[in-house]
């Protein structure tokens, strides 16, 4: 239900920020570039997006922590079906989404968290922002209230001091007998008769009244004061944990910095380091719990400030939290949605190769550190074997079953890989169950599996076979095992078939084509045999910003930007994007049709495919009009027949005379070997009507008042990309001849008639 359509990687090895990069829509994406450009890092970043596990060697020198973002295509409304009881606003949002973004981030201790991002995250963040604003407002009011209480308490203390001072001025006799009799409300005459200044009594009366008012007010704010004191206590604890986390973070940073500079991995035996990690994780957990407690107490205090009793505030606090905060958060939904995401499987060279021997216990127990574990596990998976299979009491029956499995797997593999060893010999796959003898010490008597790769001549261990055979066998095991996974899958392949010859590498591409409907493939390569000339839209070029520095950032160029890539980056594509001798497609017994550039190469191939002439004509792209004579001379030197297709523009009209003078023998009729299109065809795109050009090339309803070729030139459109995409859609059957109007069909017939006339 989820298909990976784009990714963004930040702070991962040489990668600072790739920006959002789209994958090929036909499920095969090819990464090309020089060594150390960052191709493998992209695959590894996608892998750890799925696993969440990184090591310190992926950290950049600035110690910025990685982020890997993935965008998935989903059926509209699907998220709503897998989200339990979303609120009205969230429900409306989820119902309209046809894509989902998930982001994996890492903490200083290298632990990770998966979050939903994009539109869903923005909505949840808006709620969180509103919650923070509310808490901030309440906190300000709470601080103001505590300040007011402090002022009242200070005022009351001052009144008490004044009261004591005035009391000391009363007659000692009266004070001794009736310490507070002066406070009784006697009339002025009585107080005068007592020998006390009446003004003193009046002042004491005022103090008494003020003291009573303040005492009463403080009593009414008693609950608020307690709430404020608790708030300060929780805040102090939270601040303490924050400070401790900062100290631990500095220790982690120092450790990462040291190991990054030394290029050393984390030492599992470093007890002190383990202690720091554990302390950091425990502190972070405690901090988060205290933060939740702090937020809740602030919300509780907000009700007290609004005049609610403590009991009422306690009842209401849940309501305010629910009104400002969704029942979901980015992490919660991230975990929920991630459970449905495709499996990301990383197939690399020798870490995934079939071993000579492996202990059965290591496979059963899932000991991934054992050499060849992954390939051996895949072997048993596709053979549908578990531990109970090896518990057969009859050794004869067990041996026969193993032979049957070997035969089945061999037959299937031979269909998978068409190569032979030598002239005719096909390879056979075998495994056996055996037990260690007495010389094996502690392993004596324990079972192990032994693997063989056999041909008609001899039986050898996998490690005794060529690297290419081992790779293809293990790749076969990976794919077959993956087919048993009842989920979508993204297969990450680093340098597939690097040790295979050209024909075997072409078999790899065939495998990719066969599986792409159910498995997405992202692979790296340096080989031109693993890049298809008519599938330029599948290519992402990877290079460093500064080609002279390995400390520079990795940059990704999509198909629209390939023209700005360096020649070294494009080395696998030189045959189609700049090789001075692009004659790979030339063949005897065919029309070898030379065209002016790569864009025309794609478009003419599409037309030939639509009209049924694809297998009768071999189209060869020149690297420009000026190189057509050189290409003609090369084909003539090889004794191959060819035609040259030219259009009515200044450069191609000018080349006719050059071809007649420098290529063809004196007296020969060069025009018979040159196909010159009529006046209204300035380039190959003019073979389409304006309407078909808009529908099938531009895919827009934009009004066009000039010729197709003028439009492309004025808009500076990348002809290689748009026509490569067009060819791919034609070959996939998405565009048919019946989809074009009569004007386009008539132009196609004109071209085909001209080709037939020169046969």
N, C-alpha and C positions, 0 to 999 in steps of 0.2 A: 504493500500500500504506500510505502515511502520510497521515493527514488531520489538519489543524490543528484542535484543539478548544479551546485556551485559550492565553493569553499572560500574561506579567508583565513590566512595563517599570520599570526603576529608573534614576534619575539621568540623564534625557534631557530637555533643555530645561526646560519647566515641570513635568515629571513627576518627583516624588520616588520614589514607589512606587505603582503601580496595584494591587498585590496581584494574585492570580490572577483573570483575567477569562475567563469562558467565552464562546465564540462560539456563534451560533445553530446548533442541530443540523441545520437544513435548508440549511446552506451559504450563507446570505445574512445578513450582519450589518450593521446600520445604526448609524452614530455620529452623534448629534445634539448640538447645543450652540452657544453663542454663538461669535462670532469671538474668537480668542486663548484659547479654552478649552483647547486642546490636541488637537483632533481630528486635524489633519494630522500633529502630532508622533507620534501613535500609528501612523499609516500609515508614516511615515518610519522609526520605530523597527523596525517589522516588516520594512521594506525592507532596512535595514542589518543586521538579523539575518541576512538571506540574503547580502548582498554583503560584509559586514564592513568597509565603508568609511564612515568618518564624517569630518566636518570639525570644527574647533574651535567653530563656532557652535552645536553641539548641547550643549556643556558647560554645566553649571550654574555659577552664580557661586561656589559653594563648591568647584568643580573636581573634584567627585566624578565618577568615571568611569562611563560607562553600563554597564548590564547588560540584556540582552533574553533572556527565557526563553520558550520555546515548548513546548507539550505536544501530542503527536500521538497519535491513535488508530491502533493497529497490530493486525494479526491476531495472535492468541495463538500463540506459538512462532516467529513470523517472525524475531525478532532472533537466535534460536538458529541459524537457517539461514544468516544472513549473517555470523556471527561465527566465525572460524577457530579451532578447537581450544580452546574455553574449558575451564577447569578444572571439576571436579565441582560445586563450590559455585556458580560463576558460571553453569554450564550449567543448574542447577536454577532459579536466579533468572530467567534469560532465558526459559526455557521457559514460565514462568507469567505473563509480562508482557503486558498488552493496551494499554499506553500507554508512551510514551517522552518524556522531557524532555531538551531540548538547550538549552544556555546559551551565548550569545556575550558575552564580556567584552573590554574594551579596556585596553591599557597606556598609560602616560604619553606614549609616542610616537605614540599613536592606532592602533597595530597591534592586531590582535584575535586571539583564539583561541576556537575552538568546542569545548565540552566536553559530555560526557554528564552529566546531573544526575539528580535524583530517586533512585529505588531503586538503580539501577546505581551511581551515584556514591557513595551511602552505603556500599554494599558495598566498593567500591574504596577509599574513604576509611578504612574500618575496617582494611583491610589496611595502608594507608599509616600509619595511627596506630600499629598494632602494630609496624611497621618503625621508626618514629620512637622508640617506647618502647625497642625493642631497641637501637638505635643510642645512645640516651641512657644506657642501662645500661652498655653497653660503654665509652662515653666516660668515665663516672664511674670504672669500674674501671681504664681506661687512665690517667686522671689520677692515681689513687691509686698505680698501679704506678710511674709516672714520679716521683712524690713519694718513694716508697720507694727507688728507684734513686738519686735525689739524696741521700737520707739516707745510704745505704751509701757513696756516693762521698765525701761529706763526712767520714764516719767513717774511711774508709781514708786520706784525706788527713791527718786528725788523728793517726792511728796512726803514719803516716810521720814526722810532725813529732816525736812523742814518741820514736820510735825513734832519730831523729837526735840528739835531746837526750841520751838515755841513752848512746848510742855515744860522745858527746864526753866522758863521764865515765870511760871506760876508760883504762888506762895507755897513754900515747902510744906507748911502745915496741911494745907488743903491737899497737896499732892500726895502727902504721906497717908492721910486718912482716906482720901478718895482720888486715887491716881488719875481717873478720867472724868472726875466730876465737872471739870471745867467745860467738858463737851456738852453737858446738859444744857438745854435751851432755856436758860434763865433770861429774864428781861434785863435790860441794861441797868436799871436801878439796883437790882440784886447783885449784879456783877460789880458795879461801882462800890456798893457797900462792902463787898468782899475785899476791896482794896486792889483790884486788878484793872488795868487799862482796858476799857471796852473795845478798843481797836484790836487788841490781841485776840479777844474772843471772836470778833468778826472774822479775822484772818484764819483762825483755827476752824471756824465753821465752813469757810470756803474750801479749805484743804480737805476737810472731811467729805464734803459733797463731791469734790473732784476725785478723791480716792475711791469713793463708793462707785462712781461711774466707771472709772478705769478698771476697777476690780471686776465689776459686772461684765464689762466688755471683754476682758481677758478670759473670763470664765466661759463666755459664749464662743470664744475662739480657741478654746482648749483643744478641741478635736483637730482644728486646722493646724495648730502648733505641733501637735503630735505627728500629723501627716507630714509637715514640713521637716521635722527632725528625722523622720524615717526616710524621707526623700534624700536628705543630705547624707544619711548613713549608707543608703544603697548607692548613691552617686560616688561616694568615697570608695566603696568596694569596687565599683565598676572602673573608676580611675586607676585604682591599684592594679587591677588585672590588665588594663590597657598599657600601663607603664611597664609591667612585667613582660607583656607580649612584645613591646618595643625593644626591650633589652634582649629577649630571646631572638627576635628577628635580626638584630645586629650580629649576634653570634652565628646565626644561620648564614647571613650574608658573608661574613668573614670566611666561613667554611666553604661556601660556594665559590667565592672569589679565589681562594687558595687552590681548590681542586680544578677550577676552570683554567687558571694560569698554568698549573702543572699538568693539565689534561689527564687527571686521574679520576677514576670512578669512586663512588662511595664505598667505604670499607665497612663491611658487615660486622667486623670484629671490633670496631671502635665503640667501646662501651660508653665512654663519655659523650660521644656524638649521639648514640641512641638515647641517652638520658635527656639530652637537649631536645631531641625530636619529640619524645614522649611528653616532656614538660610543656613544650609549645602547643601540642595538640590538646592536652588536658586543660591548659590555661585558656585556649581559644574556646573550648567547649563550655567552661565555667563562665567566661566572659559573655558568651551569647545568652546563657541562661539568666545571668544577672541583668543583661540588657532587656530581656523580655519582662523581668520583674520590675525594672525601673520604668519601662513604658507603661505597664499596667498601673503602677502606683501613681504616675503622673495623671493618667486618665481618671483614676479614682479621686485624686485631689481636685480635678476640674469640677467634678460634681459637688464636692464640699464647698468650693468657691462660689458655686451657683446657688448655695443655700440648702442643699440636700443634707439629710442626716447621714451618719456613717452607714447605717443599715440600708438606706435608700441608695446611697452611692455604690455600695457593694453589689446591689442588685442591678444597677444601671451600667456598671463599667463594661460588662460584656456587650451591651448594646452599642456603646460608642466605638468599641474596638471593631465590631462587625460592620458598622456603618462606614468606617474609614478604611478598613482592611478587608481585602478579599479573603475568602476561606482558603484560597490558593496563593502561592508565591512562585517566583520564577524557578526556584530550586525544586519545589514539589512537582510542578508541571513538567519541568525538565526531566526529572527522573521517570515520571509517568510516560511521557512521549518517547523518551530514549529506549524504553523497553520494547518499542515497536520498530525501532530503526533498523536498517539493514546491517548484516554482519560485515565488518571490515576485516578481510583476510589478507595478510601480507605474505606474499611468496617471494622469498629471496633465494640467493644461490645456495651455497653449501649448508646453511643452517636448516634447509628443508629437504636435503637429499637423503635417499634411502641408505641405511647403514648396512654393513656386512652382517652384523649380529646385534641383538638387543635382548636383554633379560625380559622374560614375560612379565615378571613382577613389576618392572619399571613402567610397562605399558598399562597394566591393570591399575596401578597406584597413581598414574598420571604424573610421573616424574619428568617434567618438561626439560630439565637440565641435562638429561642424557642425550648423547649424540644420536641424531636420527629419530628422536621420539616422534616428531610431527609426521614424518613420512611413514613410519611404521604404524602409527595410529590411523593414518589415512588408509593404509593397506588393509588393516583389519576392518575398518569401517565399511569400505566398498565390498569386502568379502563377507560382510554381515556376521562377523565372528565376535564372540565375547568369551569370557573366561570359562564358561560352562562347556564350550566346544572342546577345549583341551582336556576335559575331564573324562573323555571317552575311555571306557575300561578296555575295549578291544583295540590294540595297537594296529591291527590289520585294517579295521574299519576306519580308524582315524587317518591312517596313511592314505587309504583310498579316497576319503573325502578331501584331503589336502591336494591330492593329484587332480581331482575334479575341479577344485577351486583354481588351481594353477592354470589348467587348460582354459577355463572360462575367462580369467583375467588376461591371459595371453591373447586369446582371440579378440577380445575387446580392445586391447592395446594396439594390436596390429591394424585394426580399423582406424584407430586414433592417429597413429603415426605410420606414414606410408614408406618411410625410409628403409633401406636394406643395409645389412653389413656385408660389404663386398658387393658382388653382382646380384645374388639371388637370396641370400640368407636373411630371413626375418628373425628378430630376437624373440625370446621366450622369457616369461617371468616365472620364477619359482620361489617358494618358501618352504621351509622344513621346521619341524619341532624336534628339538634334541635336548639333552641334559648334560650338565657339566660332569666330568669324570672326577675321580678321586684326587687328581692333581690340582683341582681348582680351589682347594682350601674350604673356606666358609661357603662358597657357592656350590660345593660338591652336591650333585643330585638335583639341583634346581633347574627348571626348564628355561630355555631360551629359544628365540626364533632366529633362523639363519636365512638370508636372502641370496638369490642367485639371478644373474642375467645370462641367459644361454642362447647360443646360436647353433647352427648345424655342426659347427666345428668343435666347440668347447664350452664348458660351463665355468663362469668366472664370478667372483664376488662383485658387487656394484662398484667398489672402489678400484677394481681392476679394469673396469670399462672406461671408455672415454668420458670426459666431462660432459660432452653434449648428450650422449645417451642417458647418463645419470640424471641430467637436468630434465630431459623430456619425460623420462619415466616418473620422476617425482612430481613434475607438473601435471602429468596425467592423473596421478594419485590424488593430488590436491583438488583438481576439478571434479573428479568422480566423487570424492568424499563430500565436496561442497554441494553436489546435487542432492544429497540426502538431507541438507539443512532446509527445513520448512519455512524459510524466510528469504527476503530479498538479500542480495549479497553484492558487495563491492570488492572486487579482486584487485589487489595492488601488487604489481609485478615489477621487480627491479631488474632491468637488463635481461629480458627474456631471451633465452637461446644465444647468449653471448658467445658460446663455444660451438654453436651449430653452423654448418655451412649454409649458403644462400638458399638452397632448396628447402632445407629443414626449417629455416627461419620463415619461409613462406608458409610452411605447414602451421607454424605458430599463429600467423595471421588468420589462417583458415579456421583454426580452433577458436580464436577470439570471435570471428564472425558467427560461428556455430553457437556459441554460448551467450551472445550479447542480448538475446531476448529475455534471458532469465538472470544473467549475471553482468553487472557493470564492470568494465575493465579500465583501469588506469595504469599505464606502464611507461617506463623510461627506456630510451634506446639511443645508441649512437649509429645504429645500422640503417643504411638506406633501404635494405630489404624488409625492414619492419615499419616503413612509412609508405602508405599507398598514395600514388600520384593523384588519384581522383578523390582523395579524402582529406584534402588540406584543412577542412574545417575541424578535424580531429586533433590538430596539432597545437600545443602550447610550447612556446620557446622559452627556455630558462637561461638567464645569464646574469652576471654580476654587473652592478652599476659602473664599477671601475674594473675593467678587464685586467688591469695590472695588479690588483690587490685582492687577496683572499679575505681581507677584512671588510670588504665592501658588501653592501646588501644585495640579496638576491632579488631579481626583477623578473616578472612573468609577462610575456608578450602573447596576446591572443592572436587568432588568425588575421584579424584586421590590422595588426601591428607588426607582422612578420617582416615587412620591408625595412624596418628599423633595427632588426637584429643583426649581430655581427656575422661575418662569413663563417667563423668557427662554430658559432651557435647553430647555424643552418647547414652545417656540413652534411647531415643525412639527407637534406633536401636539395643539395646542389644540382642534382640531375633535373630538378624542376624549377629551381629558383636561382639559377646563375651558373650552372656547370657549362663551361664553354663547349662541351661536346655532349649535348643531350640526345644521344642517338640510341639509347637503351631499347626503345620500342621498335626500332627498325627491324624489318624481317623480309627475307626473300619470298617471292611468290605472292606478295600482297601489294596493294597500293600503299606506298609510304608517302603520306601527305604531310609536307612541311607547312606549318602555320607560323604566324608572326610572333606570338608570345604565349605565355601560359594561360591567360584568360581565354584566348581563342581556342587553345587546346581543349580546355574543359567544355566550352560551349559547343564546339564542333563534335566532340565525342558524344555529348548529350543528344545532338541532332541525329547522329549516326545510330545511336542506340534507339531513339524514338522511331526512326524510319527503317530499322532492320538491317543496317549496313555495318554495324559495329564490328563484326567478325571478318569483314572483307577489306577493311582499310585500317592501317596503322598510322595514327596521327603522331607527329613528332614536333614538339614545340621548339622554336628557336628562342634564344635569349634576347631577341630584339631584331628589328628589320635588318640592321647592318650586319648581323652575323649569319643571315640566311645564305649568302654565297659560300662562306666557309663550311656550313653544314652541308650544302649541296656537294661541294668538292669531296667531303669525307664520305658521303654515301656513294658518290661515283667511284671513289677509290676502293670502296668495298664491293663494287659491282652490283649495287642495289638500284632498282628502279624507283623513281619518286616523282611526285608532282609538288608544285608550289602554289599555295592558295594565297592570293593577294586581294586587298580591298582598295577602294578608291580614296586614298588619302595621299598627301604629298610624299611621305616617306616611302610608301609601298609602290607608288607609281614611279618614283625615281629609281627604285631598285631594279626595275625591269631591264633597263639598258645595261646596268652593271652585270646582271645575270647573263644577258646575251653576249656580253663582251668577255667575261671572265670565266664562265662556267661551261657554256655549251660550245661544241666544236664549231669552227668556222663553216658556214654554209648550212648548219643545222637550223631548224625552225624552232627557236626557243619558245615561241608562243604556244606551240603544241604541248609543251611541258609545263606551262604556266597557266593557272586558272585565274583569270582576272574578273572579279565580280562587276556588275553594272554600276552606273554612276551613282545611284542612290544608296549604295552600300558602302559607307565610309569605314565601317569595322564590323566584326562578326555580330555584335549585338543588334545591328540594324536588320538582321534576318528575322527578328521578331517584330510583330506589329507593336505599336505604342501601347495598346491595351494589354497584350500578352506580356510585354516587357514590365508593365506595372504590376500585373497580377502574379507573375511567376518569378521575376527577378527582384524587383523592388519590394513586392508584397505591400503595396500602398496604393491609395486612390488619388495620390497627388497629381495635379494637372501638369502635363508636359507639353510645351509648345515648340520644342526643338527635337532633333533626331535623338535616338537612344544613345548613340555614341557621343554626341555633343553634351547630353545630359550627364553622362558618366564622367566626361572630362571636366565639365564645369563644377560638378559636385566633388571631384577628386575621390571618386569611389574606388575601393580596392577590387579591381576586376578579378584577380586571382581568387579571392574569397567568395564573392557573390556567384561567380560561375562554377566554382568548385561545389558550392552548396547546391546549385541548380542541378549539376550532374549527379550528385549523390541522391537527390530527390527523384530524379528520373530513373536511376538504376534501382532504387528501392521500390519503384512502382507507384510513388505518390503523385507523379505527374505523367500523364499519358498523351499520345498524339491527339486524341479526341478532345483534349482540354484546350487546344489552340484554335483560334479563329481562322477563317479562310485565307486571309492575307498572309498569316504566318505559314500556313500549310503550303501556300503557293510558293513562298520564298524557299521553304525546305525542298520542294520539288525542283525548283530551279537549281539549287546547289547540287542535289543528287544527279540531276540530268547532266550537269557539267562534269561531275565525276565519272559518270557512265561514259560520256563522250570521249574521255581521255583514257579509257581502260586499255 
